[in-house]
Amino acid sequence: MLKCQSRTPIKAEEEGEEEEISSSQPSSLQPVSSSSFRGSVLFDAVRVIGRVIDRIPFAIGRVGTEDFITCSLGRSFQVLDGQNLRIVFSSPPLPHRKIRALNVDHDTVYTAGRHQIYAWRKLDQIAKFVHASSPCGVDTPECKIRGMMIFGTWLLSYTGICLYMWDKETGRRIHQFDRSFFFSLPSFSPSSSTYQKLPTITCLYHPDTYLNKILVGFDSGDLLLLNLRTRTIVHHVRCMYTTTTTSSLSFSSHGQKNRLSGDDLQSHLSLDDTSDFTDDSSSSLLDSSEVDDENGEERPKNEKGDRKKRNFQENRHPAGETRRLHALSSSLLLPSSTSSSSSERSSPVYGGVTCLTGCPQNSDIVAVGYTSGKIAILDLKKDELLLEFSHSSSQGSVTSLAFRPSQSAAFGGSALSSGWKAPIETLVSAANNGDLLVWNLEKGCFLGCIDTAHTGGRITRIQFYPGQPIMISSGEDNCVTMWIFDLPDGMPRELRSRRGHVGSVSFMKFYGDSSSQEGLELLTASCLGGRGFVGQTSFVQQQRNCTFSSKLFRKKAMEWGFPSRRLPGIVDISFASSRHYDWPNVVSVHCRSHTALVWSFHHKTLVPQALRVSRHSTAAATAVAVSGCGNFVVVGYSDGSMHRFNLQSCLHRGEFKRPPHLQKKNKHHLLPSNSNSPICSVAILNSSTVVSATSHPSDLGLYLHSLSQHTFQRRIELDDDRRSLHKQGDAISSFKPSEGALIAVVLQSGTVLLVDVLAESIVRKISHPQAPASSLAFSPDGRWLAIASSRGPLGSTLYIYDILSAAVIDWLRFKTPVLCLTFDPTGTFLLTSHPHARGGVYVWANKYAFDPSLTAPLLSSSPTEPFDMEEPHSATPCEYQFEEKVEQERQMKEKGKREEREKALLGVVAKKSQKTPLFEGALTLSGLPAGRLQALMYIEEIKEKCKPVEPAAAPRAAPFFLPTRFDGTTPKFVLEGGEDFEANEGKKDSVSPDGPSGEALSAMKNEEDAIAFFQGLGNTNAGGRSEGEKTTTPNKRGDTRIFNRDTGGGLDLCSNLQKLLRAKENETKKEQQSRYMRVLHYLKGLSPSAVSLALHELGPLAGGTEHEFVEMMKVFKLHALKRHEADLVQSLLNVFLKAHGDVLMRAEPGSELASLSQDLENLLKRDWQSIEQQFLQLQCYLKFLTHLQMDS
């Protein structure tokens, strides 16, 4: 099912797209004009990496014996293998704007948007469920879909105010339970003063074996048992209420340990009289022996006392409290409409219901979680509260509950045989702060807690695999974790997990060197809820993503001077991949903290050593940089000081100080002292020079120090007009060094300055009033600068600036601001992170790296409006090539508009690469592979290398066969001279009436020519016979062979190249050039060895004349003049000179061959000088623009 990857297009109905996609958007995201074409000049959306699951709870489905976990990813979903948590399937974007609920039924996935539900089977839409619009016409949160549940052949979905029943196969609505249905209860009446607002539905649960009945929870704390078949309210659970009249609660004494047995439960509350709880079939309300709703088969009713009685013991624990309800009056039953009054209304004391789950061993037992953090264990059949647990105030509300399967079902008896016994019944609860709590139901006590099982947010769902001690949990930390309950104390341990970024990514950079991992791994830093996280993200294998362990921080927090035991947010981070295996090589600085922490990328953990100047230092670290060699770390502080540390030993090695004269006066006013100039950025150039900058408005400059000697070198002034800038209060925000000598400095006003460190000058000043800069990144080749803006009238934009041409070549707009961005080491992809991505990193591909037919981006005019970028999805690129028909049509229209606009702006049509020259006389290449040309030039070396070491073995002697004939089936020998022999020979010499075929004549002619040549008949003067005389030679059969001597011997031994070089009589110049063109095309079609053989077979030694050398030189001269096929002509000339260079050297001065050689040499020399001059001019131009030193 889920492993199958269907490529059938998803067909989205028009009304669904309009309802889901065409919602109101901010004005900043609307197209600027309907006539302008949309689409980035440089980038296309590819995919999202680092995202595992969003806030929507997962769903577990079983196909055969395999379990699969389906996770929501915003507009798409992905399926994980339940055994190893590897991705087995990723869907393309769905018609929803965002998935709000998810459920799985075998091989069918149900996804819900605001008002619609789609059913997908192998990515084919099999059903669609459309909810009714809001009664008041306003799209309120209460009218949006909140959840779904599979119930036999029905699909149940609910909003805050309605409950819907659907046929899950056809999508037909069966029934709708609206608020008016629940108003029959007094406590749900709008006139009731119990509630300040009407209750809304929060969760559903179907108790096993309860035929056609579901339990509905409300945010008011109410629990209603509905019969879906009869569409009636069967029971209102009231055991958690306090009443205002006759009902009374009796609690056990504090500290007293007693048991509430099954007999006591029966004596305290008897539900024998069920007249008020029956449906229209007069069946018992809570009789669990009716019918199993999954298959509709009847079950035999259990005799009284056959059901296993469970004993629950009351106990108290600091992390949770329990209590037992002794008695409930019969007035807690559902009141009739005639006997209810306002004085009998009850109010809940637990808060709203958040989750429901049932015990797998007893369908009557249900656990209920509340917003107050309380957990109630109920007996539905008797409407009795059995146990109560409570979270602490810091843990918050209960977000999910799960009963652990029984020991026999989980371990199959193996655990019992080994002598170890786990708790028989265990309840696991998830807290709002990310903790997992385990409760022992046998003793009624708290068992243990796993602190921050999911860091940075609440746990959305926990669920056990059926019949296994393995639990799956997910939370807001973008993580799916698998836990196993196999410890002796009954607590779980983490078995495996699949983690992504925790929170929004604030820093990312590719990790590794060019020889190992560069371009494959990302070092990331993120923040969620004020906590910092460091992690690794793989660019190719998502299962390698992980978050670095920070458990050591809890022990060392107080020692390192941190006020809290939670890791603060990360301000800056740096690393050196050259020391990956040697020692920890990642350093981070944190909010309002003096200590810089050290991480090991190899071990993915925090190390015990930290970087501190002294234990009494209080200045917060603001910037950090690690040298490329991995030996030194430079940390900048808020007091303006910079210190160097040794990364291997984490010891302090010195301080960088400014010279005193810089703190006195500079041009117009005083420079600030160190105490007023916090360091905003630090970088190390070439592992030798430290560049730093401060964020003081009066200090617009870059400071350069020596890394090894701590000495001040120079200061680069950035204020050309200091008075104006100082008046505006501008200051340096940050800077970003490139791979070369350029540094991009971001001012607080948003202006970007490109500074050449070698020339100590500002080479570019980039100011965009509509999009001030907030973050930036250089392309690997230093040609482009990507500048992101987080504010402005046009929204969150990003523009690509071409440094050489000083032009903006692309301008993009995103839904939310760009937090950080980076290019991959090849410049093929651009990566961005956004606040709404929640752990995802968007990957954008450079079009020009994949489509050579596109024109250069500089040929396009600078954009005047930003292009709205569509978010990529999580599916593997090019893996699923299907989209909605509407989306395809829209893209085709946009493509046509874009082409028309480019033609109008440029006035040219994009052309593909072609071999024909752009103008006459332009130097062009042949298009042959470089390997073929190299093989042609080094054919002799290749033959020498491939020469066999041993001589070829002689063939085995062929067997001797005597002529035979068959007399019936008996073979007989045929003697020469006999009748049979002559008959056989006659058959061979017989000719068909139509004459010999063409192949036979060709073979006879070749045989005749060869015999004539080797018998000396080729020379007409030797035999004294005149030209054209025929000679007959009888053979032993009596026939004659005729040899024609018109060809001078009967056999033409000239090669094809020699024949092409022969000039006809009275040949015109045009015919000569055409013949020379055929010579080149003939040589171009030969293999390298054939070309070498053809060029060697020229001249007298090959049966030709020296005039062939002259013709060949004319061929080379003609093609050199035309300047086409330049690489092929040069290769052929190289082979020709190697073979016949001695002939050209011996040519007499003044001869035609010598003059052709001199002309060809002058022609090639002139062409090369022209090309070399153009290359030198281009090189000087680039060096002038980049301010690089000229080569000596």
LINCORZI-V128693 format. One line per field, one symbol per residue. phi: phi as a letter, one per 20 degrees, with the letter a starting at -180 (. if undefined). burial: + if it has 9 or more other C-alpha atoms within 8 Angstrom, else -. A space follows every 10 residues. Layout:
# LINCORZI-V128693
phi: ???
burial: ???
This chain:
# LINCORZI-V128693
phi: .fefdfdffe ddfffffffe eeffcfffef gfbfeffdpf fdccfdacdn ddbeffffcd cdcmdddcdd decnecccdd ffeclefdac effefffafd bbbccldddd cddfcccddd clmefdbccd effffendee ffeefdacbe cmedddcbdf cccddcefed nffebcdeff feffeffeff efefdfbffc fdacbdfgme flccdddcfe nfcddddffe lceebdfcfe dddecefcdc dfffnfebdd efffgfffbd dfedfeceef elefgdffdf bfffdmefdf feffnfffed dddebcbgea ccbceebcff fffgfffeee bffefdcfdd nffdbcbdff ebffecdcdc ffnecddddf fdlceebccb ffffemfeda cbeffffffe dmnffffene cegfccddcd dfenedddce efemcfercd flgcenrfee acbeffmced ddcbbfembc dddcecefen eecfeabcdc fenffdbbbf dodfeccfnd cdeccbbbmn decdbcceec cffefbdffc fffffdfffe nefcedfffe ebbbbcffdf eebgccccdc flceeeedcd ffelbedfeb dbfafefdff fdbbbdfffn eccdddcfen eccdceffel dfcqceceff ffeebbmdbf effffdcffd bcbdellbcd dcbddefece adddcefedm efdacefddf cfffffffmf bfeabceefd deceddeffo fddedeffel beebcdccfe bffcbbbefg emedcecdcd bqfenecbcd deffelcedb bdcdfcfefb baefgemecd dcccfffloe deddefffec cffffffffe fffdcfefee ffdeffgmec dcbfffffff ffffffffff fffffemcdf dffcefffbf nffcdenfff fffffffdff fffffefffd fffffffffe defccddmdd fcfdefneff ffffffffef dfgfnfffff ffffffffff ffffemefef ffemeffnfd cdcfdfenec dddedfempn ceefffffff efefflffff ffffffffff ffffeefgff ffffffecnf fdndcfffff ffffffffff ffmdlfffff ffffffffec fffffefffn ffffffffff ffffffffff ffffffffff fffffeleff ff
burial: -+-------+ -+---+++++ +-------+- ------+-++ -+++++++++ ++++-+++++ +++---++++ ++++++++++ ++--+-++++ ++--+++-++ +++++-++++ ++++++++++ +++++++++- ---+------ --++++++++ +--+++++++ ++++++++-- +-+--+++-- --++-+-++- -+------++ +++++++-++ +-++++++++ ++++++++-- --++++++++ ++++--+++- -+-------+ ++--+--++- ---+--+++- ---++-++++ +++------- ---------- ++++++---+ ++++++++-- -+++-----+ ---+++-+-+ +++++++++- --++++++++ ++++++++++ --++++++++ ++--++++++ +++++++-++ +---+----- --+-++++++ ++++++++++ +++++++--- -+-+-+++++ +++++--+++ ++++++++++ ++++++---+ ++++-+++++ ++++++++-+ +++---++++ ++++++++-- +++++++++- -+--++++-+ -+++-+++-- ++--+-++++ ++++++++++ ---+++++++ +-++++++++ +--++++--+ ++------++ ++++++++++ ++++++++++ +++++++--+ -+--+++--- -++-+----+ ++-+++++++ +++++-++++ ++++++++++ +++++++--+ ++---+++-- ----++---+ ++++++++-- ++++++++-+ +++++++--+ ++-++--+-- ++++++++++ -+++++++++ ++-+++++++ +++----+++ ++++-+++++ +++++-++++ +++++-++++ ++++++++-- -+-+-----+ --+--++++- -++++----+ -+++---+-- ---++-++-- +++--+---- ------+--- ++-+++---- -++-+++-+- -+-------- ---------- ---------- ---+------ ++-------- ---------- +----+-+++ -++---++++ ---------- ---+------ +++++--+++ +--+--++-+ +--------- -++-++++++ -------+-- ++-++++++- --++---+++ ++++++++++ --+++++++- ++++++--++ +--+--+--- --+++++-++ --++------ ---------+ --+---+--- --
